Amino acid sequence: MAAAAYCFPVESVPAEERERLIVEHLPQVRLIARKIHERLPGTILFEDLLSAGAVGLISAIDNFDPRQNVKLKTYAEFRIRGAILDSLRESDWAPRMKRRLARDMEDAVARAEQRLGRVPEEADIAREMGISVELYRQRLGEVAALDIGELEYSGEDRTSLVRYIAAREEDSPAVLLEKSELERLIAKAIDGIPKVERTILSLYFYEELTLKEIGEIMGLHFTRVSQLKSQAILRLRNAIVRRWPAARQERAG
């Protein structure tokens, strides 16, 4: 039987203390909202993310139980990030056309790899799609911020890449197998992609650098960094699709 979840009702927290905690942790809301906003199209308002994050903060304070041996800051981060991502999912901000484009690009990567028997280069994928390399890169930029709800992994767990690669949570490999097995599979897939793309994924997901910061380190324009990141994700998703029935069914759906 699962252990009961303990929480303190709002009435048990003095109003003045509750207000103090909210004010004290508001900078945490701004920081998390800013990091997520940097990865989204310019049409998404930072203020909207901030408002959603504030709701998550209040929920964290109202439901926090110190007996669970978790710091309020850690618990608040989980609830703040979750509230922001939930608001993005509910708004369905990503146009269906772009989602379809991302799916088509994934399919092109798969076909090129199967035809060539190796990791396809940009020119190979572009040729598979019947477009120029320039147009292919442009399309990589167009899908760069898709699936933000799956990109982030809440809390201090550093395996955000797992949720990026996995598609809808109810059908994702993470539900079908132990997460550690999925991480092993992704790690193996990462070894098979070009070094520059591996470096970008590492700096972006594990060092949590922005595209601009990565560009400065690698001597690339941030637009090019974004394109290469998107291409790396397409490769990794393709690697997962080839190994998991649920992922193949979603691609076909």
Buried (B, 14 or more C-beta within 10 A) or exposed (E): EEEEEEEBEEEEBEEEEBEEBBEBBBEBBBEBBBBBBEBBBEEBEBEBBBBBBBBBBBBBBBBBEEEEEEEBEEBBBBBBBBBBBBBBEEEEBBEEEBBEBBBEBBBBBBBBBEEEEEBBBBEBBBBBBEBEBEEBBEBBEBBBBBBBBBBBBBBEEEBBBBBBBBBBEEBBBBEBEEBEEBBEBBEEBBEEBBEBBBBBBBBBBEEEBBBBBBBBBBEBEBBBBBBBBBBBBBBBBBBBBEEBEBBEEBBEE
